[in-house]
Amino acid sequence: SSRYVKRVSECFENGIDTTETPKREYSGFKEGRLRFIGVANINAWHGYDRVITGIAKYYEQGGDKDIIFNVVGEGVELPNLKKIAKELNIENRIIFYGSKYGEDLDEIYNQSDIAVTSIGFFRLNSMKRTSLKTREACLKGIPFISVKGDPTFDNGFKYIYTVEDRDVPVDIESIYNWFSKLDSNVYMKEIREFALKNLGWNKTFRNVILEMEKCLKN
């Protein structure tokens, strides 16, 4: 029945191949500096413009930290991001790498502190908030910013900074203060272990099978 299909589809979440992503070689947090990274085939629903406008607002309000956003990838939204950065006069703060893979991409991750996942879901006609970007960041062992609505991370996961799911700039100062209190010696290990335990396809399909079994019993 349609109700059966709906129940099964609701428990089906994005999974990742946990054997393919190497962990980061990260040198640790540097006081007074924060490096964001966003990796995507860039579309509006990734919400990278919210980080760019957030950085601009941070400096307009007198912020004195060294904030950089590493944007990796191509996509239909890329020209708009470049236009926004130029109009806000923060082109030196937004580094557009284009497409990068393998060791080149790993090196950018190694130099970054916090990942930006998909934070523009409000631009889609969908209530689902599970994102591959969130899972890829988790497997890298890097803290990340995201929105609420992903059941995998909404139950007390410590290394996610939740931003509003609406069209407002992200709060750079608050994110910096949150991140500066984290211990990379601890979180890199804990985030990756969480990913290996919870985000592989074996876990994802197990949830689907369990729900199917419940439906068949009913």
N, C-alpha and C positions, 0 to 999 in steps of 0.2 A: 504494500500500500504506500501512498504518498507519505503518510506519517512515518512509516518504517524507514523509507529512504531519507527523510529529513533527519531523523534521529541519528542514523549512521553517518550522514554527510557532516553533521554538526560536530562529530567527534574526530573527524579526519582533519589533521593539522599538517602543516608543512614539515617535512623531514629533511635531513641532510646526510650525505655520505661522510661519516665520521673518520674514515680512513684517509681522506684526501687532503685535509687541511692541516698544515704544520702549525705548531704553536709559535707565538711571537718570541723574538729575541729582544726584549724590552729593557732599556737601561734605567727606567724608573722616572718618577715624577721630579720635575725641576721647578722649584719655587718661582712663582711669578710668570709661569709659562703654561699654556694649554694648547694642545694640538688635537683638533677634531679630524676625523676621517669619514668620508662617505664614499661607498663603492657601489655603483649601480649602472644599469642602462637607464639613464636619468629621465624620470617622468615627474609630473606635478605631484603625484601622490607620495613621492619620497620626501617632499617638504624641505628640501635643502635651502630654499629661499628663506625659510624661517630662521635658519642658522645665520645666513648672511645678514638679514635685517637685524637679528639679535646682536651680532658683532658690531654693526654700525651703531645701534642704540647704546650698546655698552660704552663705546668711545665717546658718543655724544654726551653721555652722562658723566664723563670724566674718568672712565676706567683706565687703569695704568698697567694692566697685565699684558703680556705678549700673547695674543690670541691668533691662531692660524686655523683655517679650514682647508684640509686637503681633499679636493674633489676628484675622484677617479672614475672615469667612464665617459661615454658619449650618450647621446639620446636627444629626444625632441625638446627637452626642457633646458638643455645646456646653454643655448644662445640667450635665453631669458635670464639665467643665473649670471652670466657674464655681463649682461646689460644692467642688472640690479647692482652688482658689485661696482661697476663703473659709475653709475649714477650716484651711489652712496659714497663714492670716493674711498673705497677700501679694497681696491684691486690688489694692493700689496699684501692683503690679509687672506685672500682667497686664491689658492693655488690650483689651477686646472691642469691635471696631468694627462687628460685623455685616457684612452684604454691602456691598462697595464695588466700583465699576467705573470704568474710564476714568481721568480726571485725578485723581479722589479716591483711587483705588488707587495710581496712580503716585506721589502725594505721600507716601503711607505708605511705599512702597518707598524713596523718596528719603531718608527720615528713618531708615531701617533699615540695619544693618551686615551682618547675616548671615541667610540664609534657613533655615528648617526645612522639610525635605522630608518624605517619608513614612518615619517611623522606628519604625513599629509593625507591620512586615510579619510578625513572629512570631505575630501574632494571626490570621493568615490561613493556610488550608491550601494554601499555594502556595510554590513555590521561586523564582518569578520576582520579581526585585527592580527591574525597570525602572519608573520613576515619571515621570509627566507633571510633577509638582511639581519634580523635579530639573531637568528640561529647561527649564521656565519660569524657574526661578531663574538657570540658566546663561545664557539669552538676555537676562535683565535685567542681566547682568554683575555679579552679586552672589555672593560665596562662600556655601557652604551646608554644612549638616550632613546626613549620610545614613548608610545602612548599606551594607555590602559586598554584592556580588552583581549590580551593574549593569555589564555588560561594557564599556559606553561610558566609564565613569569609573574602572574598577578597574585601569587600566594606567598609573598615574603621573600622573593629573590632579592638579595642585598645589593647587587651590582648593576642595577638599572635605575636611571633617573627618569621619572615619568613627567612628560610635558603635556600640556593641554592639547586636546584633540580639536583644535580650532585655529583659525588663521591669525595667529599672533606671533611676534618674534619670541624666540626662546630666551630665557633669562640666563645670560652668560655668567653673571656674577654668582648666582645661586649654584649653577652647575660647577663652577670653579671651586666654590667653598665645599661642595659635596665631595668632589673628586679629590681634593687636596687632603682629605681625611682618610682616604683609602690606602691600604698597605699593599703595594704591588707584589711583595713576596708572598702574600697570602692570597690575594684575589686571583692572580693568574692561574694558580693551581686549582682553586675552588671553582672558578668559572668553567675552566676546561673540563674538570671532572663532572660538573653538572651537565655539560653538553654531551659528554660521552655516555652518561647514564640515561639521559632523558630525551635527546634530540635525534637519535638515529632512526632510520626507517623501521628497524625492528620494533622499537618502542611505539612508533606512530601506528604501524599496522596492528600491533597487539591491542591498542585501544579500540581500533575499528572492529576487530574480531570479537572482543569482549562485548561491545555494544550490539553486534549482530546476534550473538548468543542470547543476550537479554531479550532482544526483539522476538527471536524464534520461540523462546520460552513463554512469552506473553501471547 
